[in-house]
Amino acid sequence: MKRVWKLWCLLIITLAASLKIVSIHLFFFIFTRKSHKKVLASIMHRWCRNVTSILRVRIETTYAAQFHEMNFLLVANHQSYFDIVVIGSVFPTLFLAKKEVQHWPIIGLLATLVGTLFIDRRAFRGAVTSVQEICEALHEGASVQIFPEGTSTDGSCILPFKPSLMKAAVDAYATILPVTINYRYINDELFSVENRDIICWYGDMEFGNHFWKLLNQDSIEVSLSVHAPIRPPHPISIQELTQSVYEKVSSNFLGVEEKQVNENIRTTTREVFSSLSV
């Protein structure tokens, strides 16, 4: 029953956002013919905030508010399709997604309407086309979020960043904003190997079943660590720039295994102090 209620709420806010987006598309087409990517990013931001509210997601951020008035290429680690919603609820951004997302229920419809940049990783010039589209969005004042790992992981590590999409920041003379995502608790239980598959979406997991399981959770806690922006010009090579961003994002990543170790240390410490006090 809980999942059905959440699903209905998501459908309602998605329909409302879709109608608003369609009306904005028509308005700009009829009256101005100018780009409105920044407006669409703002609508996506509000939709993501509503989604995190419905799913009872608590997000802790550092230094996020000061970046709301600027546009940038946001670069983050990737563990789930839900990363997009988490980031989008904090930052008004467009996002780059794999082409298959267009066919997903609810998310696919809104993603298409809101001007999501889709990348076809199987196409020979997929990355080149995506870089051009990201550059256009950045030039028009919108922020774009990307995940240079190229795929989502199981939360145990951050894969090496691929430099191909980072070229967009250089070509567009844009600021890069590195962000680290750490999922911390699910239903007040530490994010661990035992429950990570509720959030992490990787390998050959089916989207529908995974999303249905996600709807059944009572609460989720996640932190976004916002690092110092890397502003243009970017005089170093694309490979060096990519490595620099990777090191910043990795510096605050805890990982599933390390979180378990830290929690075990805290538990052991509490037990030792309890025995000493007896």
N, C-alpha and C positions, 0 to 999 in steps of 0.2 A: 504493500500500500504506500509506503514511504517513497519507493522508487517511482511509482506511477504519479504521485503528486508532484515530485520534482520534475519528472518528464513533462507533465502538462505545463508547469511553470516555465520550463525552458522553451517549450513550443510557443507559448504565448508571447514571451519577450522576444523570441526570434521573429515571430510574425510581425510584431509591432516594429521592431528594428528594420525588418525587410520593407515594410510599407513606407517607413520614413526614408529609407535609402532610395527606394524607387521614386518617391516624390522629389527628392533632392536631385537625382539624376535628370528627371524631367525639367526641373526648374533651371538647372545650369545649362541643359541642352537648348531650351527655348529662349532664355533671356541673356545668357552670357557666353556660352560656348567655351568658357575657361575651365581649367582643371580644378577639381574639387577633392583631390586625394586627401588633403589635410582635414577636410570636413568629414570624410568617410572614416578616417582614422579616429576622429573624436567620437563618432557613433559607435565604432567597434569598441572603443575604450569603455563607454557606458554599458554596452552589452556584456562585456567581460566582467565588469564590476557587479552587474546583476547576477551573472552566472555564479561567481564566487560567493555571493551572498546566499543564493538558493542552496548551494552545495556546502555552505558553512565552512568556507575556506578562510583561514586567518593568515594574512601575509605580513611579515615583518620586513621592512626595508630600511636601507641606510642611504641618506643623501639623495633620495629619488625626486623630491619635490622641486629642487633647484634646476632640474633638467627639463621640466615640463614646457617651458617656453622656447626651447631650442629644438632643432631637428638633427638627427644623427642616425648612424648605422649601429643598431644595438646588436651586440654579439654575445651569445650565451651558450652554455652547455645544454645538452638535450637528452631528456629521459622519457618524455611522453608528449603526446599531442596536447596534453593539458598544460604544458609549459607555455603554449601560445596564449591561453586564457589567463594564466597567472601573470605573465609579463604584460599582456594587454590591459589587465585591470589596474596596473600601476602606471603604465606609460601609454599615451595615445599613439599607437603605431599601426602601420600596415605590416603584413608579414609575408615571408616567402614560405611556401608549402609545396610538397610534392604534388604532382598532377592528380594523383589518386584521391586527394582530399575533396576534389570537386564532386565526387560521387557519394560522399558520406552523408548520412541523414542529419538534418538540422544544421550541422556545422558547414557542410558543403554548400548548401543554399546560401547561407549568410556570407560565407567566405567569398563566393563568386560575386555576389551583389556588392560587397564592400570594397571590391577592387584588389583582392588578394593576388599576389604575384606567384604564379604557379611555375614550378620547374619540372621539366621532363628529364629525369636523370638518365633515361635510356637513349635520348636523342643526342646526336653527335655534337650539336651546337647548343645544347640545353643550357649549360652554364653561361655561355656567351650571351645568349638572349636574356637570361635572367639578370646579368650584370647591367645590360642596357636598360632594362625595366626598372631596376633598383636606382640607377643613376637618374632616370627621369623623375621618379618619385622624390628623391632627395633634392633635386633641383627645384621641384615644385613646393618645397617646404614641408613635406611629410617625413616622418621617421619610419624606418623599416627595421624589423627584427629578423635576424638570420641565425641559423645553427650550423656553423661550419664543420661540425663533425660529419655531416652528411647523413646521419641516421640517429635514431634514439638508442639509448643504452639501458642496461639493467641497474644503473645507479652505483655501480662499484668503481667506476673510473670515468675519466673524460678522454675520449679518443682524440688523436691528433687532428688539429684543424686543417681543413683543405684550403689552400690559398686562393682558389679560383674566384669565389664570391667577394673576397676581401678587396679585390681590384676595384669594386664599385666605389669604395670610400676614396680611393686614390683618384679615380677618374672624375668623381663628382666633387672633389675637394671638400669632403665631408668629415665631420667629427665622428670618431668611433667611441661608442660607450660599452665597455666590457661589463658584463653582469654575470654573477654566479648564482645558480639556482640550487638550493638545498632543501629537499623535503625533510621535515623534522619529525612530525607525529601524524599518525592516522588513528583516529578514535582514541586519542590520548595515549597511544602506545608508540614507542620509539620506532621510527622508520628503520626497518631491518630486512634481512634476507627473507624472513618469514612472511612479511606483509608487503614487500616492495612491489609485487606484481599487481597490487591494487592501483598503484600509480604508474609505475614504469610500463611502457608499451614498446616491446622490442621483438626481434626475431619474426616468427610467423604468427604472432598473436592476432586473433580476429578482433576487429574494432568493435563490432556490435556487442559481443559478450563482455569485452573489457569495459566498455562504457556503461553497460547495465550493472556491472559489479561496482563501478565507481559511484553510481547513483545511490547505492545502498549504504554508503558510509555516513557516519554521524558528523564527523569533523576531520579537517585536514589542516595541518600547520606547515607553512613553508616560509623560507627566508630568501630574500633577494639581496645579495651584496653588490652594491653599485660601486665600481672602481673609478678612479680618476680618468676622465676622458682623454683620448689621444687625439689632439687637434691637428688639423692640417697646417702647413704642408707636411707630407709624409716623404721625407727624403730617402728613407731606407727602401730596400727591395721589398716586393710583395711577400716573399718568404720570411724575411726578417720581421716585417710588420705582423704577419700572421703568428709567428712564434711569440712575439711580444704580447699580443692579445691573449694567446693561449696561456702564457705564464700568469697573466693577471687573473684570468678566469679560474685557473687551476689553484691559485694561491689560497682561495677561500673555500675550495670544495672539500667536503668532509668524506663523502663516500659512505656507502652502506656499511662496509666492514669496519671502518674506523669509528663510526658512530656506535657500533655494537661494543667495540673495545672500550671506548670512553664510558659507555653506560655501565659496563661490567666493572670498571674501575670505581665509578661512583657508588655502585651497589656494594662492592666489597668494602669500600671506605666507610660507608654507613654502618655495615655490619660490624666492622672492627670497633668503631666508636660506641656502638650499642653494647658490645660485649665489655668494653672497658668501663662503661657507666653502671654496669650491673654490680 
